[in-house]
């Protein structure tokens, strides 16, 4: 089983993440931000990952540290779990419709982190979640996991649906990229 457990404690957040890449979508998530819990739940269920996430953050300031730092730790957990993986498919792409919204994600688990993110929101918040934090999460996750990540929502009118379509697209792209293939590393260099 490809799994890991990562903790990170700072003056702003205390985070513990347990991740199993070869799971069934079981999850126990408590970040203190209901809508963010919902997005991480979608990531687990649609990616087929088992995940426990416990976060105590300085929400009296705002949600930024909680969301970004969770992305950092989740990215580190993915990278650690992949150490036992062997050769994987590496690339994944998914389009996910969510009613009137369309989420897109294409990624390369390459050890070369990068983020291209495109989405505009109608409102600053969805529930207690600042919509601008989706980009912060994606960046922190990509850079700490070592993923080249392109994620966008080219259209939609409901901000809940836009966020959810992007998180589900990330889940499905990861699920494809993480398939164990065996054999040679998928690179003309012979290494990632």
Contact map, one row per residue, 1 for C-alpha under 8 A:
111000000000000000011100000000000000000000000000000000000000000000000000000000000000000000000000000000000000000000000000000000000000000000000000000000000000000000000000000000000000000000000000
111100000000000000011100000000000000000000000000000000000000000000000000000000001111100000000000000000000000000000000000000000000000000000000000000000000000000000000000000000000000000000000000
111110000000000001111100000000000000000000000000000000000000000000000000000010011100000000000000000000000000000000000000000000000000000000000000000000000000000000000000000000000000000000000000
011111000000000001110000000000000000000000000000000000000000000000000000000011011000000000000000000000000000000000000000000000000000000000000000000000000000000000000000000000000000000000000000
001111100000000111100000000000000000000000000000000000000000000000000000000010000000000000000000000000000000000000000000000000000000000000000000000000000000000000000000000000000000000000000000
000111110000000111000000000000000000000000000000000000000000000000000000110110000000000000000000000000000000000000000000000000000000000000000000000000000000000000000000000000000000000000000000
000011111000011110000000000000000000000000000000000000000000000000000000100000000000000000000000000000000000000000000000000000000000000000000000000000000000000000000000000000000000000000000000
000001111100111100000000000000000000000000000000000000000000000000000000100000000000000000000000000000000000000000000000000000000000000000000000000000000000000000000000000000000000000000000000
000000111111111000000000000000000000000000000000000000000000000000000000000000000000000000000000000000000000000000000000000000000000000000000000000000000000000000000000000000000000000000000000
000000011111110000000000000000000000000000000000000000000000000000000000000000000000000000000000000000000000000000000000000000000000000000000000000000000000000000000000000000000000000000000000
000000001111110000000000000000000000000000000000000000000000000000000000000000000000000000000000000000000000000000000000000000000000000000000000000000000000000000000000000000000000000000000000
000000001111110000000000000000000000000000000000000000001100000011000000000000000000000000000000000000000000000000000000000000000000000000000000000000000000000000000000000000000000000000000000
000000011111111000000000000000000000000000000000000000111100000011001000000000000000000000000000000000000000000000000000000000000000000000000000000000000000000000000000000000000000000000000000
000000111111111100000000000000000000000000000000000000111000000000000000000000000000000000000000000000000000000000000000000000000000000000000000000000000000000000000000000000000000000000000000
000000111000111110000000000000000000000000000000000011110000000000001100100000000000000000000000000000000000000000000000000000000000000000000000000000000000000000000000000000000000000000000000
000011110000011111000000000000000000000000000000000111100000000000000000100000000000000000000000000000000000000000000000000000000000000000000000000000000000000000000000000000000000000000000000
000011100000001111100000000000000000000000000000001111000000000000000000110010000000000000000000000000000000000000000000000000000000000000000000000000000000000000000000000000000000000000000000
001111000000000111110000000000000000000000000000011110000000000000000000000010000000000000000000000000000000000000000000000000000000000000000000000000000000000000000000000000000000000000000000
001110000000000011111000000000000000000000000000111100000000000000000000010011001000000000000000000000000000000000000000000000000000000000000000000000000000000000000000000000000000000000000000
111100000000000001111110000000000000000000000000111000000000000000000000000000001000000000000000000000000000000000000000000000000000000000000000000000000000000000000000000000000000000000000000
111000000000000000111110000000000000000000000001110000000000000000000000000001001000000000000000000000000000000000000000000000000000000000000000000000000000000000000000000000000000000000000000
111000000000000000011111000000000000000000000001110000000000000000000000000000000000000000000000000000000000000000000000000000000000000000000000000000000000000000000000000000000000000000000000
000000000000000000011111110000000000000000000001110000000000000000000000000000000000000000000000000000000000000000000000000000000000000000000000000000000000000000000000000000000000000000000000
000000000000000000000111110000000000000000001001110000000000000000000000000000000000000000000000000000000000000000000000000000000000000000000000000000000000000000000000000000000000000000000000
000000000000000000000011111000000000000000011111111000000000000000000000000000000000000000000000000000000000000000000000000000000000000000000000000000000000000000000000000000000000000000000000
000000000000000000000011111100000000000000011000111000000000000000000000000000000000000000000000000000000000000000000000000000000000000000000000000000000000000000000000000000000000000000000000
000000000000000000000000111110000000000010010000011100000000000000000000000000000000000000000000000000000000000000000000000000000000000000000000000000000000000000000000000000000000000000000000
000000000000000000000000011111000000000000000000001110000000000000000000000000000000000000000000000000000000000000000000000000000000000000000000000000000000000000000000000000000000000000000000
000000000000000000000000001111100000100110000000001111000000000000000000000000000000000000000000000000000000000000000000000000000000000000000000000000000000000000000000000000000000000000000000
000000000000000000000000000111111000100000000000000011100000000000000000000000000000000000000000000000000000000000000000000000000000000000000000000000000000000000000000000000000000000000000000
000000000000000000000000000011111101100000000000000011111000000001000000000000000000000000000000000000000000000000000000000000000000000000000000000000000000000000000000000000000000000000000000
000000000000000000000000000001111100100000000000000000111010000000000000000000000000000000000000000000000000000000000000000000000000000000000000000000000000000000000000000000000000000000000000
000000000000000000000000000001111111100000000000000000000000001000000000000000000000000000000000000000000000000000000000000000011000000000000000000000000000000000000000000000000000000000000000
000000000000000000000000000000111111110000000000000000000000000000000000000000000000000000000000000000000000000000000000000000111000000000000000000000000000000000000000000000000000000000000000
000000000000000000000000000000001111111000000000000000000000000000000000000000000000000000000000000000000000000000000000000001111000000000000000000000000000000000000000000000000000000000000000
000000000000000000000000000000101111111100000000000000000000000000100000000000000000000000000000000000000000000000000000000000001000000000000000000000000000000000000000000000000000000000000000
000000000000000000000000000011111111111110000000000000000000000000000000000000000000000000000000000000000000000000000000000000000000000000000000000000000000000000000000000000000000000000000000
000000000000000000000000000000000111111111000000000000000000000000000000000000000000000000000000000000000000000000000000000000000000000000000000000000000000000000000000000000000000000000000000
000000000000000000000000000000000011111111100000000000000000000000000000000000000000000000000000000000000000000000000000000000000000000000000000000000000000000000110010000000000000000000000000
000000000000000000000000000010000001111111110000000000000000000000000000000000000000000000000000000000000000000000000000000000000000000000000000000000000000000000000010000000000000000000000000
000000000000000000000000001010000000111111111000000000000000000000000000000000000000000000000000000000000000000000000000000000000000000000000000000000000000000000000000000000000000000000000000
000000000000000000000000000000000000011111111110000000000000000000000000000000000000000000000000000000000000000000000000000000000000000000000000000000000000000000010011001000000000000000000000
000000000000000000000000000000000000001111111110100000000000000000000000000000000000000000000000000000000000000000000000000000000000000000000000000000000000000000000011011000000000000000000000
000000000000000000000000111000000000000111111111111000000000000000000000000000000000000000000000000000000000000000000000000000000000000000000000000000000000000000000000001000000000000000000000
000000000000000000000001110000000000000011111111100000000000000000000000000000000000000000000000000000000000000000000000000000000000000000000000000000000000000000000000000000000000000000000000
000000000000000000000000100000000000000001111111100000000000000000000000000000000000000000000000000000000000000000000000000000000000000000000000000000000000000000000001001100000000000000000000
000000000000000000000000100000000000000001111111100000000000000000000000000000000000000000000000000000000000000000000000000000000000000000000000000000000000000000000001001101100000000000000000
000000000000000000001111100000000000000000011111110000000000000000000000000000000000000000000000000000000000000000000000000000000000000000000000000000000000000000000000000000100000000000000000
000000000000000000111111110000000000000000111111111000000000000000000000000000000000000000000000000000000000000000000000000000000000000000000000000000000000000000000000000000000000000000000000
000000000000000001111111111000000000000000010001111100000000000000000000000000000000000000000000000000000000000000000000000000000000000000000000000000000000000000000000000000000000000000000000
000000000000000011110000111110000000000000010000111110000000000000000000000000000000000000000000000000000000000000000000000000000000000000000000000000000000000000000000000000000000000000000000
000000000000000111100000001110000000000000000000011111000000000000000000000000000000000000000000000000000000000000000000000000000000000000000000000000000000000000000000000000000000000000000000
000000000000001111000000000111100000000000000000001111100000000000000000000000000000000000000000000000000000000000000000000000000000000000000000000000000000000000000000000000000000000000000000
000000000000001110000000000011100000000000000000000111110000000000000000000000000000000000000000000000000000000000000000000000000000000000000000000000000000000000000000000000000000000000000000
000000000000111100000000000001110000000000000000000011111000000001000100000000000000000000000000000000000000000000000000000000000000000000000000000000000000000000000000000000000000000000000000
000000000000111000000000000000110000000000000000000001111100000001000000000000000000000000000000000000000000000000000000000000000000000000000000000000000000000000000000000000000000000000000000
000000000001110000000000000000110000000000000000000000111110001011000000000000000000000000000000000000000000000000000000000000000000000000000000000000000000000000000000000000000000000000000000
000000000001100000000000000000000000000000000000000000011111111011000000000000000000000000000000000000000000000000000000000000000000000000000000000000000000000000000000000000000000000000000000
000000000000000000000000000000010000000000000000000000001111111001000000000000000000000000000000000000000000000000000000000000000000000000000000000000000000000000000000000000000000000000000000
000000000000000000000000000000000000000000000000000000000111110000000000000000000000000000000000000000000000000000000000000000000000000000000000000000000000000000000000000000000000000000000000
000000000000000000000000000000000000000000000000000000000111111000000000000000000000000000000000000000000000000000000000000000000000000000000000000000000000000000000000000000000000000000000000
000000000000000000000000000000000000000000000000000000000111111110000000000000000000000000000000000000000000000000000000000000000000000000000000000000000000000000000000000000000000000000000000
000000000000000000000000000000001000000000000000000000001110111111100000000000000000000000000000000000000000000000000000000000001100100000000000000000000000000000000000000000000000000000000000
000000000000000000000000000000000000000000000000000000000000011111110000000000000000000000000000000000000000000000000000000000000000100100000000000000000000000000000000000000000000000000000000
000000000001100000000000000000000000000000000000000000001100011111111000000000000000000000000000000000000000000000000000000000000000000000000000000000000000000000000000000000000000000000000000
000000000001100000000000000000100000000000000000000000111110001111111100000000000000000000000000000000000000000000000000000000000000000000000000000000000000000000000000000000000000000000000000
000000000000000000000000000000000001000000000000000000000000001111111110000000000000000000000000000000000000000000000000000000000000100110000000000000000000000000000000000000000000000000000000
000000000000000000000000000000000000000000000000000000000000000111111111000000000000000000000000000000000000000000000000000000000000100110010000000000000000000000000000000000000000000000000000
000000000000101000000000000000000000000000000000000000000000000011111111100000000000000000000000000000000000000000000000000000000000000010010000000000000000000000000000000000000000000000000000
000000000000001000000000000000000000000000000000000000100000000001111111110000000000000000000000000000000000000000000000000000000000000010000000000000000000000000000000000000000000000000000000
000000000000000000000000000000000000000000000000000000000000000000111111111000000000000000000000000000000000000000000000000000000000000111111001000000000000000000000000000000000000000000000000
000000000000000000000000000000000000000000000000000000000000000000011111111100000000000000000000000000000000000000000000000000000000000010011011000000000000000000000000000000000000000000000000
000001110000001110000000000000000000000000000000000000000000000000001111111110000000000000000000000000000000000000000000000000000000000000001001000000000000000000000000000000000000000000000000
000001000000000010100000000000000000000000000000000000000000000000000111111111000000000000000000000000000000000000000000000000000000000000001000100000000000000000000000000000000000000000000000
000000000000000000000000000000000000000000000000000000000000000000000011111111100000000000000000000000000000000000000000000000000000000000011111110000000000000000000000000000000000000000000000
000001000000000000000000000000000000000000000000000000000000000000000001111111110000000000000000000000000000000000000000000000000000000000001001100000000000000000000000000000000000000000000000
001111000000000011100000000000000000000000000000000000000000000000000000111111111000000000000000000000000000000000000000000000000000000000000000100000000000000000000000000000000000000000000000
000100000000000000101000000000000000000000000000000000000000000000000000011111111100000000000000000000000000000000000000000000000000000000000000100000000000000000000000000000000000000000000000
000000000000000000000000000000000000000000000000000000000000000000000000001111111110000000000000000000000000000000000000000000000000000000000001110000000000000000000000000000000000000000000000
001100000000000000000000000000000000000000000000000000000000000000000000000111111110000000000000000000000000000000000000000000000000000000000000000000000000000000000000000000000000000000000000
011100000000000000111000000000000000000000000000000000000000000000000000000011111111100000000000000000000000000000000000000000000000000000000000000000000000000000000000000000000000000000000000
011000000000000000000000000000000000000000000000000000000000000000000000000001111111110000000000000000000000000000000000000000000000000000000000000000000000000000000000000000000000000000000000
010000000000000000000000000000000000000000000000000000000000000000000000000000111111110000000000000000000000000000000000000000000000000000000000000000000000000000000000000000000000000000000000
010000000000000000000000000000000000000000000000000000000000000000000000000000001111110000000000000000000000000000000000000000000000000000000000000000000000000000000000000000000000000000000000
010000000000000000000000000000000000000000000000000000000000000000000000000000001111111100000000000000000000000000000000000000000000000000000000000000000000000000000000000000000001000000000000
000000000000000000000000000000000000000000000000000000000000000000000000000000000111111100000000000000000000000000000000000000000000000000000000000000000000000000000000000000000001010000000000
000000000000000000000000000000000000000000000000000000000000000000000000000000000000111110000000000000000000000000000000000000000000000000000000000000000000000000000000000000000001111111000000
000000000000000000000000000000000000000000000000000000000000000000000000000000000000111111000000000000000000000000000000000000000000000000000000000000000000000000000000000000001111110011000000
000000000000000000000000000000000000000000000000000000000000000000000000000000000000001111110000000000000000000000000000000000000000000000000000000000000000000000000000000000011111100001000000
000000000000000000000000000000000000000000000000000000000000000000000000000000000000000111110000000000000001110000000000000000000000000000000000000000000000000000000000000000001110000001000000
000000000000000000000000000000000000000000000000000000000000000000000000000000000000000011111000000000000111100000000000000000000000000000000000000000000000000000000000000010011000000000000000
000000000000000000000000000000000000000000000000000000000000000000000000000000000000000011111100000000001111000000000000000000000000000000000000000000000000000000000000000111111000000000000000
000000000000000000000000000000000000000000000000000000000000000000000000000000000000000000111110000000011110000000000000000000000000000000000000000000000000000000000000100110010000000000000000
000000000000000000000000000000000000000000000000000000000000000000000000000000000000000000011111000000011100000000000000000000000000000000000000000000000000000000000000110110000000000000000000
000000000000000000000000000000000000000000000000000000000000000000000000000000000000000000001111100001111000000000000000000000000000000000000000000000000000000000000000100000000000000000000000
000000000000000000000000000000000000000000000000000000000000000000000000000000000000000000000111110001110000000000000000000000000000000000000000000000000000000000001101100000000000000000000000
000000000000000000000000000000000000000000000000000000000000000000000000000000000000000000000011111111100000000000000000000000000000000000000000000000000000000000001000000000000000000000000000
000000000000000000000000000000000000000000000000000000000000000000000000000000000000000000000001111111100000000000000000000000000000000000000000000000000000000011011000000000000000000000000000
000000000000000000000000000000000000000000000000000000000000000000000000000000000000000000000000111111000000000000000000000000000000000000000000000000000000000010000000000000000000000000000000
000000000000000000000000000000000000000000000000000000000000000000000000000000000000000000000000111111000000000000000000000000000000000000000000000000000011110010000000000000000000000000000000
000000000000000000000000000000000000000000000000000000000000000000000000000000000000000000000000111111100000000000000000000000000000000000000000000000001111110011001000000000000000000000000000
000000000000000000000000000000000000000000000000000000000000000000000000000000000000000000000011111111110000000000000000000000000000000000000000000000001111000001001100000000000000000000000000
000000000000000000000000000000000000000000000000000000000000000000000000000000000000000000000011110011111000000000000000000000000000000000000000000000111100000001011111100000000000000000000000
000000000000000000000000000000000000000000000000000000000000000000000000000000000000000000001111000001111100000000000000000000000000000000000000000001111000000000001100110000000000000000000000
000000000000000000000000000000000000000000000000000000000000000000000000000000000000000000011110000000111110000000000000000000000000000000000000000011110000000000000100110010000000000000000000
000000000000000000000000000000000000000000000000000000000000000000000000000000000000000000111100000000011111000000000000000000000000000000000000000011100000000000000000010010000000000000000000
000000000000000000000000000000000000000000000000000000000000000000000000000000000000000000111000000000001111100000000000000000000000000000000000001111000000000000000000000011001000000000000000
000000000000000000000000000000000000000000000000000000000000000000000000000000000000000001110000000000000111110000000000000000000000000000000000001110000000000000000000000000001000000000000000
000000000000000000000000000000000000000000000000000000000000000000000000000000000000000001100000000000000011111100000000000000000000000000000000111100000000000000000000000000001000000000000000
000000000000000000000000000000000000000000000000000000000000000000000000000000000000000001000000000000000001111110000000000000000000000000000000011100000000000000000000000000000000000000000001
000000000000000000000000000000000000000000000000000000000000000000000000000000000000000000000000000000000000111110000000000000000000000000000000111100000000000000000000000000000000000000000001
000000000000000000000000000000000000000000000000000000000000000000000000000000000000000000000000000000000000111111000000000000000000000000000000011100000000000000000000000000000000000000000000
000000000000000000000000000000000000000000000000000000000000000000000000000000000000000000000000000000000000011111100000000000000000000000000111111110000000000000000000000000000000000000000000
000000000000000000000000000000000000000000000000000000000000000000000000000000000000000000000000000000000000000111110000000000000000000000100110001110000000000000000000000000000000000000000000
000000000000000000000000000000000000000000000000000000000000000000000000000000000000000000000000000000000000000011111000000000000000000001100110000111100000000000000000000000000000000000000000
000000000000000000000000000000000000000000000000000000000000000000000000000000000000000000000000000000000000000001111100000000000000000000000000000011110000000000000000000000000000000000000000
000000000000000000000000000000000000000000000000000000000000000000000000000000000000000000000000000000000000000000111110000000000000001000000000000001110000000000000000000000000000000000000000
000000000000000000000000000000000000000000000000000000000000000000000000000000000000000000000000000000000000000000011111000000000000000000000000000000111100000000000000000000000000000000000000
000000000000000000000000000000000000000000000000000000000000000000000000000000000000000000000000000000000000000000001111100000000000000000000000000000011100000000000000000000000000000000000000
000000000000000000000000000000000000000000000000000000000000000000000000000000000000000000000000000000000000000000000111110000000000000000000000000000001000000000000000000000000000000000000000
000000000000000000000000000000000000000000000000000000000000000000000000000000000000000000000000000000000000000000000011111100000010000000000000000000000000001000000000000000000000000000000000
000000000000000000000000000000000000000000000000000000000000000000000000000000000000000000000000000000000000000000000001111100000000000000000000000000000000111000000000000000000000000000000000
000000000000000000000000000000000000000000000000000000000000000000000000000000000000000000000000000000000000000000000000111111000010000000000000000000000000001000000000000000000000000000000000
000000000000000000000000000000000000000000000000000000000000000000000000000000000000000000000000000000000000000000000000111111000111000000000000000000000000000000000000000000000000000000000000
000000000000000000000000000000000000000000000000000000000000000000000000000000000000000000000000000000000000000000000000001111111110000000000000000000000000000000000000000000000000000000000000
000000000000000000000000000000000010000000000000000000000000000000000000000000000000000000000000000000000000000000000000001111111110000000000000000000000000001100000000000000000000000000000000
000000000000000000000000000000000110000000000000000000000000000000000000000000000000000000000000000000000000000000000000000011111000000000000000000000000000000000000000000000000000000000000000
000000000000000000000000000000001110000000000000000000000000000000000000000000000000000000000000000000000000000000000000000011111100000000000000000000000000000000000000000000000000000000000000
000000000000000000000000000000001111000000000000000000000000001000000000000000000000000000000000000000000000000000000000000011111110100000000000000000000000000000000000000000000000000000000000
000000000000000000000000000000000000000000000000000000000000001000000000000000000000000000000000000000000000000000000000000111011111100000000000000000000000000000000000000000000000000000000000
000000000000000000000000000000000000000000000000000000000000000000000000000000000000000000000000000000000000000000000000101111001111110000000000000000000000001000100000000000000000000000000000
000000000000000000000000000000000000000000000000000000000000000000000000000000000000000000000000000000000000000000000000000100000111111100000000000000000000000000000000000000000000000000000000
000000000000000000000000000000000000000000000000000000000000001100110000000000000000000000000000000000000000000000000000000000001111111110000000000000000000000000000000000000000000000000000000
000000000000000000000000000000000000000000000000000000000000000000000000000000000000000000000000000000000000000000000000000000000011111111000000000000000000000000100000000000000000000000000000
000000000000000000000000000000000000000000000000000000000000000000000000000000000000000000000000000000000000000000001000000000000001111111100000000000000000000000000000000000000000000000000000
000000000000000000000000000000000000000000000000000000000000000100110010000000000000000000000000000000000000000000000000000000000001111111110000000000000000000000000000000000000000000000000000
000000000000000000000000000000000000000000000000000000000000000000111111000000000000000000000000000000000000000000000000000000000000111111111000000000000000000000000000000000000000000000000000
000000000000000000000000000000000000000000000000000000000000000000000010000000000000000000000000000000000000000000100000000000000000011111111100000010000000000000000000000000000000000000000000
000000000000000000000000000000000000000000000000000000000000000000000010000000000000000000000000000000000000000001100000000000000000001111111110000000000000000000000000000000000000000000000000
000000000000000000000000000000000000000000000000000000000000000000011011001000000000000000000000000000000000000000000000000000000000000111111111000000000000000000000000000000000000000000000000
000000000000000000000000000000000000000000000000000000000000000000000011111100000000000000000000000000000000000000000000000000000000000011111111100000000000000000000000000000000000000000000000
000000000000000000000000000000000000000000000000000000000000000000000000001000000000000000000000000000000000000011100000000000000000000001111111111110000000000000000000000000000000000000000000
000000000000000000000000000000000000000000000000000000000000000000000001001000000000000000000000000000000000000011100000000000000000000000111111111000000000000000000000000000000000000000000000
000000000000000000000000000000000000000000000000000000000000000000000011101100100000000000000000000000000000000010000000000000000000000000011111111000000000000000000000000000000000000000000000
000000000000000000000000000000000000000000000000000000000000000000000000011111100000000000000000000000000000101010000000000000000000000000001111111000000000000000000000000000000000000000000000
000000000000000000000000000000000000000000000000000000000000000000000000001000100000000000000000000000000000111110000000000000000000000000000111111100000000000000000000000000000000000000000000
000000000000000000000000000000000000000000000000000000000000000000000000000000000000000000000000000000000011111111000000000000000000000000000111111110000000000000000000000000000000000000000000
000000000000000000000000000000000000000000000000000000000000000000000000000000000000000000000000000000000011111111100000000000000000000000000100011111000000000000000000000000000000000000000000
000000000000000000000000000000000000000000000000000000000000000000000000000000000000000000000000000000001111000011110000000000000000000001000100001111100000000000000000000000000000000000000000
000000000000000000000000000000000000000000000000000000000000000000000000000000000000000000000000000000011110000000111000000000000000000000000000000111110000000000000000000000000000000000000000
000000000000000000000000000000000000000000000000000000000000000000000000000000000000000000000000000000111100000000111100000000000000000000000000000011111000000000000100010000000000000000000000
000000000000000000000000000000000000000000000000000000000000000000000000000000000000000000000000000000111000000000011110000000000000000000000000000001111100000000000100000000000000000000000000
000000000000000000000000000000000000000000000000000000000000000000000000000000000000000000000000000011110000000000000111000000000000000000000000000000111111000001001100000000000000000000000000
000000000000000000000000000000000000000000000000000000000000000000000000000000000000000000000000000011100000000000000110000000000000000000000000000000011111000000000000000000000000000000000000
000000000000000000000000000000000000000000000000000000000000000000000000000000000000000000000000000111000000000000000000000000000000000000000000000000001111100001000000000000000000000000000000
000000000000000000000000000000000000000000000000000000000000000000000000000000000000000000000000000111000000000000000000000000000000000000000000000000001111111011000000000000000000000000000000
000000000000000000000000000000000000000000000000000000000000000000000000000000000000000000000000000110000000000000000000010000000000000000000000000000000011111001000000000000000000000000000000
000000000000000000000000000000000000000000000000000000000000000000000000000000000000000000000000000110000000000000000000010000000000000000000000000000000001111111000000000000000000000000000000
000000000000000000000000000000000000000000000000000000000000000000000000000000000000000000000000000000000000000000000000111001000010000000000000000000000001111111100000000000000000000000000000
000000000000000000000000000000000000000000000000000000000000000000000000000000000000000000000000000000000000000000000000000001000000000000000000000000000000011111110000000000000000000000000000
000000000000000000000000000000000000000000000000000000000000000000000000000000000000000000000000011110000000000000000000000000000000000000000000000000000001011111111000000000000000000000000000
000000000000000000000000000000000000000000000000000000000000000000000000000000000000000000000000010011100000000000000000000000000000000000000000000000001011111111111100000000000000000000000000
000000000000000000000000000000000000001000000000000000000000000000000000000000000000000000000000000000000000000000000000000000000010010000000000000000000000001111111110000000000000000000000000
000000000000000000000000000000000000001001000000000000000000000000000000000000000000000000000000010000100000000000000000000000000000000000000000000000000000000111111111000000000000000000000000
000000000000000000000000000000000000000000000000000000000000000000000000000000000000000000000001110011110000000000000000000000000000000000000000000000001000000011111111100000000000000000000000
000000000000000000000000000000000000000000000000000000000000000000000000000000000000000000000001000001111000000000000000000000000000000000000000000000111000000001111111110000000000000000000000
000000000000000000000000000000000000001101100000000000000000000000000000000000000000000000000000000000100000000000000000000000000000000000000000000000000000000000111111111000000000000000000000
000000000000000000000000000000000000000001100110000000000000000000000000000000000000000000000001000000100000000000000000000000000000000000000000000000000000000000011111111100000000000000000000
000000000000000000000000000000000000000000000000000000000000000000000000000000000000000000001111000000111000000000000000000000000000000000000000000000000000000000001111111110000000000000000000
000000000000000000000000000000000000000000100000000000000000000000000000000000000000000000000100000000011100000000000000000000000000000000000000000000100000000000000111111111000000000000000000
000000000000000000000000000000000000000001110110000000000000000000000000000000000000000000000000000000000000000000000000000000000000000000000000000000000000000000000011111111100000000000000000
000000000000000000000000000000000000000000000110000000000000000000000000000000000000000000011100000000000000000000000000000000000000000000000000000000000000000000000001111111110000000000000000
000000000000000000000000000000000000000000000000000000000000000000000000000000000000000000111100000000001110000000000000000000000000000000000000000000000000000000000000111111111000000000000000
000000000000000000000000000000000000000000000010000000000000000000000000000000000000000000010000000000000010000000000000000000000000000000000000000000000000000000000000011111111100000000000000
000000000000000000000000000000000000000000000011000000000000000000000000000000000000000000010000000000000000000000000000000000000000000000000000000000000000000000000000001111111110000000000000
000000000000000000000000000000000000000000000000000000000000000000000000000000000000000010111000000000000000000000000000000000000000000000000000000000000000000000000000000111111110000000000000
000000000000000000000000000000000000000000000000000000000000000000000000000000000000000111110000000000000011100000000000000000000000000000000000000000000000000000000000000011111110000000000000
000000000000000000000000000000000000000000000000000000000000000000000000000000000000000111000000000000000000000000000000000000000000000000000000000000000000000000000000000001111111000000000000
000000000000000000000000000000000000000000000000000000000000000000000000000000000000000111000000000000000000000000000000000000000000000000000000000000000000000000000000000000111111100000000000
000000000000000000000000000000000000000000000000000000000000000000000000000000000000111110000000000000000000000000000000000000000000000000000000000000000000000000000000000000000111110000000000
000000000000000000000000000000000000000000000000000000000000000000000000000000000000001110000000000000000000000000000000000000000000000000000000000000000000000000000000000000000011111000000000
000000000000000000000000000000000000000000000000000000000000000000000000000000000000011100000000000000000000000000000000000000000000000000000000000000000000000000000000000000000001111100000000
000000000000000000000000000000000000000000000000000000000000000000000000000000000000001000000000000000000000000000000000000000000000000000000000000000000000000000000000000000000000111110000000
000000000000000000000000000000000000000000000000000000000000000000000000000000000000001000000000000000000000000000000000000000000000000000000000000000000000000000000000000000000000011111000100
000000000000000000000000000000000000000000000000000000000000000000000000000000000000001100000000000000000000000000000000000000000000000000000000000000000000000000000000000000000000001111100111
000000000000000000000000000000000000000000000000000000000000000000000000000000000000001111000000000000000000000000000000000000000000000000000000000000000000000000000000000000000000000111110110
000000000000000000000000000000000000000000000000000000000000000000000000000000000000000000000000000000000000000000000000000000000000000000000000000000000000000000000000000000000000000011111111
000000000000000000000000000000000000000000000000000000000000000000000000000000000000000000000000000000000000000000000000000000000000000000000000000000000000000000000000000000000000000001111110
000000000000000000000000000000000000000000000000000000000000000000000000000000000000000000000000000000000000000000000000000000000000000000000000000000000000000000000000000000000000000000111111
000000000000000000000000000000000000000000000000000000000000000000000000000000000000000000000000000000000000000000000000000000000000000000000000000000000000000000000000000000000000000111111111
000000000000000000000000000000000000000000000000000000000000000000000000000000000000000000000000000000000000000000000000000000000000000000000000000000000000000000000000000000000000000011111111
000000000000000000000000000000000000000000000000000000000000000000000000000000000000000000000000000000000000011000000000000000000000000000000000000000000000000000000000000000000000000010101111
